[in-house]
Amino acid sequence: KEENIVIKGTCYVISKAISLATSIRYRFKGLKQIVDIGTMDMEDEYEPLEEGLDTVIVKRKVALVTITLSKLELDVKHPGYSEALPDSEIIQFQPLGVLIEGEAPRRGYISRGGYR
């Protein structure tokens, strides 16, 4: 129902953000994508365990990826733009409990853990 999804990832989470965006694109038709890559400044503050010591502040730059998925038109001139996937590559999303006409109900796996 949402028209835009924004996924952000830094450092070690970048690969997970890309995997998530790819999974979503293969489940829903017509999603266009823009990927932005950059850096972000972070500050880590360490307070001393002993009395009388100074607080240490460490500043660092970390890698950042921002992935925007949208059903709306996006800027096609953006260097990170990707067109929507062809319908033949989409595995249409189905909420649990909804059967497609002619499909047998799933047997065996129970979502609360275990097999029947």
Buried (B, 14 or more C-beta within 10 A) or exposed (E): EEEEBEBBBBEEBBEEBBEBBEEBBBEBBEBBBBBBEEEEEEEEEEEEEEEEEEEEEEEEEEBBBBBBBBBEEBEEEEEBBBEBBEEEEBEEEEEEEEEEEEEEEEEEEEEEEEEE
